[in-house]
């Protein structure tokens, strides 16, 4: 059975002190609750080691928002996969649309990041998705297929099985727009079929595919009820426990 997952992406928000308080508050809020999904918080690099000390790693799990495409060396300001792993983090978001758009991350760069993440026992949460112009041109399937194929399809079936996919309609991030549950299900099913053609139905059926486009307390239950939507990669709503908790409880 594939896992249901709700992952929070804090992006460039919260000071270290604020982030530690948020993590503590979430850990406390979930304590004793029956939670039917894995809960992951992906924090800025500077938070990782400290936040790891205030969560239990089971009720709340820890991830980074990125890592470098190099092992080590003279790359000022970069943070390697090994450094991320050394903090206690177990997950890393790769290929987020903001990294692709603002920092020029290509599928070739992301292929290297995925490889290094896996070598350091990090689980990539690998983001794919189309911008508004591509959606309006009906090219969304073509776009996500190329993103998956070019960055991930050199992996062995065993390594691909360690990947979490996150479909993010870029036009729905931070805009208040959300793909309808039917739109989400349609493209999630297409992504799963794309994986099945390459790696077989068994691997495809074990791959968690998250929805990442303005999911919130009001629409999470309906989105997650789709057979191919296995949870959410949550942005703004992950920054407040009272907004994030109902999304976790949507399962």
C-alpha positions, -999 to 999 in steps of 0.1 A, spaced: 0 0 0 14 34 -9 16 60 18 -7 90 23 15 121 30 9 157 40 41 177 37 45 213 46 69 235 26 78 265 48 96 283 19 116 314 30 95 320 61 100 320 99 131 329 119 149 300 136 131 308 168 97 311 152 103 278 133 112 259 164 80 272 181 59 261 151 75 227 150 69 222 188 33 234 184 26 209 156 42 181 175 21 188 206 -11 192 185 -6 158 169 4 140 201 -22 113 209 -42 118 177 -48 90 152 -32 103 121 -38 84 88 -9 99 69 28 107 72 33 143 83 65 160 70 77 196 76 103 209 51 121 239 67 148 263 57 183 249 60 192 269 91 162 254 110 169 217 103 192 206 131 174 225 158 139 215 147 151 179 146 157 181 183 120 191 191 101 166 169 100 128 174 107 119 137 76 97 136 46 119 144 63 147 126 91 140 101 117 164 88 128 175 53 148 202 36 135 225 8 164 219 -15 200 206 -18 230 212 -41 238 193 -73 274 189 -62 290 166 -35 311 193 -18 337 220 -26 340 257 -35 303 264 -40 297 293 -16 262 294 -2 252 259 -13 241 230 10 249 195 0 227 164 4 252 150 29 249 182 50 211 179 49 213 143 60 237 152 88 210 173 104 187 144 108 164 153 80 150 124 60 134 142 30 142 169 5 120 188 -19 136 189 -53 124 206 -85 99 230 -69 85 254 -95 101 283 -77 135 268 -80 129 261 -117 116 296 -124 138 318 -102 170 299 -101 171 282 -135 171 246 -123 169 223 -153 159 186 -155 196 179 -160 205 197 -127 177 180 -109 188 146 -121 221 152 -102 203 164 -71 181 133 -71 211 111 -74 229 127 -45 198 128 -23 194 90 -28 230 84 -22 226 101 12 195 82 21 172 112 16 138 107 1 132 132 -27 98 149 -29 101 156 -66 79 184 -80 65 186 -115 39 208 -130 29 232 -158 25 270 -159 -7 287 -169 2 291 -206 10 254 -209 -23 244 -192 -43 268 -215 -25 253 -245 -34 218 -233 2 208 -229 1 198 -192 6 161 -199 35 167 -222 52 190 -197 49 167 -167 59 137 -188 91 154 -199 100 165 -164 96 130 -150 113 113 -179 143 136 -182 151 138 -145 141 105 -131 138 77 -157 175 69 -156 169 55 -121 166 18 -114 132 6 -105 144 1 -69 156 38 -67 126 52 -84 105 34 -58 121 57 -32 107 89 -49 76 108 -38 61 128 -67 44 161 -61 22 175 -89 20 213 -86 0 233 -111 22 264 -111 -8 285 -119 -24 275 -86 5 282 -63 -2 312 -40 -29 325 -64 -59 311 -46 -68 291 -77 -69 254 -72 -72 226 -98 -106 210 -95 -106 176 -79 -114 162 -114 -84 180 -129 -62 168 -101 -73 132 -105 -69 133 -143 -33 144 -143 -23 123 -113 -37 93 -131 -17 103 -162 15 106 -141 9 72 -126 4 57 -160 36 73 -173 55 57 -144 37 23 -151 48 23 -188 85 27 -176 86 7 -144 55 -14 -144 22 -13 -126 36 -25 -92 61 4 -89 35 29 -102 9 17 -77 34 21 -48 44 57 -58 28 84 -37 18 114 -58 9 145 -38 -11 176 -50 6 209 -45 -14 239 -55 -32 259 -29 -46 229 -10 -63 241 22 -87 230 50 -117 237 27 -107 216 -3 -82 189 11 -108 163 18 -123 164 -17 -89 165 -33 -75 136 -12 -106 114 -19 -94 109 -55 -79 75 -60 -46 88 -75 -41 118 -51 -21 106 -21 -18 138 -1 -6 173 -4 25 195 -6 13 225 14 27 260 13 10 289 31 -13 267 51 17 249 66 28 281 85 0 279 111 -9 248 130 -46 256 130 -45 258 92 -23 228 86 -39 204 111 -73 202 93 -54 192 61 -37 164 80 -70 153 94 -86 153 59 -74 116 57 
